[in-house]
Every structure is written in structure tokens, then in C-alpha cells.
């Protein structure tokens, strides 16, 4: 099944496919490796947060600002 085939499916079938894919990926999570560049970015951000250079926001704070810029 191609991506274009999926776009033609009814919404319920799309959700069923998505759930099946998610279940399959979740069962194999230990087989995935995080790319080194993602780990580097994460460490950079952790360092900025620790130094006070970057601030974390709670999701409730952020979602109210989406679309207001």
C-alpha cells in the first residue's frame, strides 16, 4: 500500500493503520538508535537549561501562545 493509497482511505481505517504501526514501532523501540546529532542537540539544550541560558515552559503555558504571534 502506498502513501497515496492511504490518503484515499476512510478516516477510521487510517486510524487503525496508524495504531498498528504505532504498536509495531513500540514493540521494537529497543532496536532504534538515536542519531548522534540528536544526542548532541539534546546535550546542548540540557547545558543551556542548566546554565539558565534557556528556559523550559510547561505545555499549558505554551499551547495558549500558539498562533498569537
Buried (B, 14 or more C-beta within 10 A) or exposed (E): EEEEEEEEEEEEEEEEEEEEEEEEEEEEEEEEEEEEEEEEEEEEEEEEEEEEEEEEEEEEEEEEEEEEE
